[in-house]
Amino acid sequence: MQQTLTITELKPKARPWLVIFDILFYVLLAAFLLAVIYYFYSYRSIVILDVPVMLQGAALTIFLTVMSMILATIFGFIGALGRISRFFLFRWIALIYVEVIRGTPILVQLFLWGYAISGALTQVGFNPYNIAYQFLTLLQNNSLMPDQVFFNAVFWGIIGLSFNYGAYLTEVFRTGIQTIDRGQTEAGLSLGLTSPQVMRHIVLPQAIRITVPPFANYFITLVQDTALLSTLGGVIELQEVTTSLASPLSSAPFTELFVYILGAVIFLAICYPLALLARYLEGRFAVAY
């Protein structure tokens, strides 16, 4: 005779220790938040004085990041097209670009762009500062030109960062394009589409969905790598501002540490929204058309 289960038997057994752990977790979380608030309140005078200066450095950091990522995306897309090109010479050039850039330190590359390549191009008559100054003179806005040292450091620093990250994005874009099934390309060609039309309307929309997560990760890493531009001189971005504010406080190590923590918090405030945006786009593009 089949046994029947009572309502009491169907209920899950109570686990009071889970409730205790839940309460303990929220108590510890509240204590941690209160400790953080008290910690920042204890150094409120430092916060009031330093945050406005740090925000100026953060604005330059965001500018460097956005400009570098735009150029890196262009370099990466051109490199990806070279890697999948039917012409051996293009594939060879793109392969050398990727392997050399990824196999050498980024700091060395920045020195090459900031001193060696910039110096060589200046000798043959290419001076980006003079070009920008003359252009703004035509617009009657040359008073907006910054210091030449600062301009050159920012210009060649952006080129160096974008050239470096373009090599990594080359492989990201190449992988995304080659992941798309070859049959879709053949189907588009059989319908009378040209190769550029197939790439633009069929392959790229799907490849973008695949490349969003690694692209966003490189974007976040680039925010932190902008600190390397301070080695070229004249680039006072967030990390350089933080260091300049903290170094005079070496006699008060806890205060010096707080300034570095404050700079890290501002970096987090820049990077965390990018991480949230990446998750949103990843979920949004994960939905089939």
Buried (B, 14 or more C-beta within 10 A) or exposed (E): EEEEEEEEEEEEEEEEEEEEEEEEEEEEEEEEEEEEEEEBEEBEEBBEEBEEBBEEBBEBBBBBBBBBBEBBBEBBBBBBBBBEBEEEEBBEBBBEBBEEBEEEEBEEBBBBBBEEBBEEEBEEEEBBBEEBBEEBEEEEEEEEBEEEEBBBBBBBBBBBBBBBBBBBBBBBBBBBBEEBEEEEBEEBBEEEBEEEEBBEEBBBEBBBBBBBBBBBBBBBEBBBBBBBBBBBEBBBBBBBBBBBBBEEBEEEEEBBEBBBBBBEEBBEEBBEEBBEEBEEBEEEBEEEE
